[in-house]
């Protein structure tokens, strides 16, 4: 599970390293993502984590390795991982 954080959005991909393919992806910039009722980037990141976990479970993925991409495990990155755990993924 690879995380990229920009100033405005957060992106997450679940990648199969051996096949070099992206299996699941989600971002706060996704057209299907509705953030009208969410306040702040941290809440959006948590919701992105939950949706990514739902998509992963639908694809048959239950456990992933969390790659924070050089970012500190704090703020939006932490909220995304906690959202993924809440969604049912094992990190």
Legacy VTK file of the C-alpha trace (Angstrom):
# vtk DataFile Version 3.0
C-alpha trace
ASCII
DATASET POLYDATA
POINTS 91 float
0.000 0.000 0.000
1.832 3.070 -1.284
0.865 6.579 -0.170
1.586 9.861 -1.924
0.663 13.127 -0.268
0.533 16.437 -2.115
-0.407 19.810 -0.695
-4.052 19.390 -1.712
-4.736 15.677 -2.148
-3.720 12.234 -0.923
-3.307 9.209 -3.158
-3.052 5.519 -2.281
-2.236 2.515 -4.456
-2.121 -1.147 -3.612
0.630 -2.565 -5.794
1.735 -6.120 -6.554
5.523 -5.755 -6.539
6.243 -9.066 -8.258
3.901 -8.421 -11.198
4.574 -4.660 -11.115
0.860 -3.844 -11.376
-1.466 -1.543 -9.493
-4.323 -3.626 -8.128
-6.371 -0.932 -6.368
-6.120 2.835 -6.290
-7.995 5.671 -4.622
-7.426 9.373 -4.089
-9.138 12.431 -2.713
-9.050 13.720 -6.312
-11.102 10.759 -7.594
-14.350 11.672 -9.360
-16.335 9.189 -7.250
-15.026 10.707 -3.997
-17.604 12.962 -2.331
-16.060 15.159 0.357
-18.899 17.648 0.723
-19.620 16.688 4.337
-15.957 16.325 5.373
-13.971 19.154 6.902
-10.231 19.299 6.490
-7.652 17.224 4.700
-7.224 14.782 7.599
-10.873 13.702 7.499
-10.646 13.312 3.723
-7.534 11.147 4.110
-9.312 8.869 6.592
-12.239 8.471 4.198
-9.857 7.698 1.311
-8.312 4.961 3.476
-11.709 3.436 4.203
-12.727 3.431 0.538
-9.369 1.975 -0.519
-9.827 -0.797 2.049
-13.310 -1.566 0.708
-11.972 -1.759 -2.846
-9.107 -3.989 -1.725
-11.429 -6.366 0.094
-13.616 -6.567 -3.020
-10.473 -7.484 -5.000
-9.634 -10.225 -2.480
-6.806 -8.397 -0.725
-6.883 -8.642 3.072
-3.345 -7.793 4.167
-0.900 -5.202 2.833
2.453 -3.661 3.700
2.151 0.074 4.393
4.655 2.283 2.538
4.317 5.865 3.715
6.540 7.159 0.937
9.071 8.961 3.083
6.401 10.948 4.907
6.207 10.958 8.678
3.581 8.694 10.213
1.599 11.692 11.372
-1.415 13.720 10.309
-2.946 12.735 6.990
-0.740 9.662 6.490
-1.702 8.343 9.914
-5.388 9.130 9.290
-5.265 7.231 5.987
-3.756 4.135 7.606
-6.255 4.214 10.463
-9.080 4.568 7.930
-7.766 1.537 6.055
-7.672 -0.461 9.287
-11.210 0.678 10.080
-12.226 -0.469 6.600
-10.971 -3.978 7.325
-7.416 -4.142 5.963
-4.591 -5.628 7.988
-1.532 -3.365 7.819
LINES 1 92
91 0 1 2 3 4 5 6 7 8 9 10 11 12 13 14 15 16 17 18 19 20 21 22 23 24 25 26 27 28 29 30 31 32 33 34 35 36 37 38 39 40 41 42 43 44 45 46 47 48 49 50 51 52 53 54 55 56 57 58 59 60 61 62 63 64 65 66 67 68 69 70 71 72 73 74 75 76 77 78 79 80 81 82 83 84 85 86 87 88 89 90
